[in-house]
Amino acid sequence: MNIQPASRAAPGTESQFTTERLQLAIFLHANQSLPFMRCERSGNGKVRFLFEDENRTGTQAELEFDRGAAVSATDLFASQKFLRRRMSEALENRRNGKPHGDCNPH
């Protein structure tokens, strides 16, 4: 049985880690394991979160998350608020007809 990870390096680059899993993105942002780059609409109407991953540690960080790694509640909720705003901006851009759904961390 071949199991594919839910998250992976972004197509065409190996220095980025991407996921559509909001909970994983919140964890990665909260524990600062990977620097957040941006979020963007994916082709299936969902939002994809992109992180810098020069050391290719994204898959390991995902495994730690799936195993129940802990993060402080304060950091977790701050990251949730931050990423939900970026996600909403990406989806709002779609509704407004803007050509790109990217949301930079600014």
N, C-alpha and C positions, 0 to 999 in steps of 0.2 A: 504494500500500500504506500503510495507516494503522497505525502502531505505537503501542500504548498503553504508558505506563510501568507497571512492576510496582508502583510505590509512588506515592502521591498524597496530596493534602490529604484529611484525614478528612471524610467526608460531613457536610454542614451547617456546616462551618467551614473557613475558609481560613487560619487561624493555626496549624494543626497539620499535621504531615506524618506519614504512617503507612506502615508496611511490614510484610509478613509474612516478609521476607528476613532471617534471623538474621545473616548475614554483613554485610549493609548496616547493620543496626542496631548491630552491634558497631563497625563503622567510624565511624558517626556519633557514637556515644558516646565512642569512643577519641580522635577528633580534636576533640571538643567543638564541632563545627560547629552542632549543634542541641541544645538542652537536652532531656534525657530526661524525659518526663512519667510514663508508665506503660506496662504491657503488659496486654492483655486477650485473652480467648478470642474468636476470630472464629467466625462461624456454621458454618464448615466444619471445626471441630475443631482448627484451627491457632491460633497465637498471633499477635496483631498488636501491634507496637511503635509507640507514639505519642510524637512529639517536638514541642516548641514550634517554630513556624515563622512568626513574625510578619513576617519580611522575605521570605518566600516563596523561600528559598534551598534548600529540600529537594531539588527536582528537579535543581538544579545540583550539589549535593553527591552525589546519586546518580550523576550522569554522571561526576563525578570518580572516584568509587569504581569504576565500571565501566571507566574508562580506566586503572585501576591506581594510584591515588593511594597514597602511602606513609604509614604511621603507625608509631610506635615499637612494638617487640615488647612491651615492658613495658606500655604503655597498651592495646595490643590484647588481651593476655591478661587484664589486669585487667577490661576491659570485657566480655570473653567470660564470665568468671566471674560478674560482676555480672548480666548479662542472662540467662544460663542459670538463675540462681537465681530471677529474676523470672518467667521462663518456666515453670519447675517449679512455682512457687507458683500461677500462673494455672491450670495443668493440675491441680494438687492440689485447688484449690478446686472444680473441675469434678467430680472423683471424690468429694469429700466432700458434694456436693450443695448447696454454697453458691450463692446466687442470682446472684452476680456474680463474674466471673473476673478482675477488675481487680487489678493488682499495682502499687502505688504505689512510687516510688523510695525510700521511707523505710527 
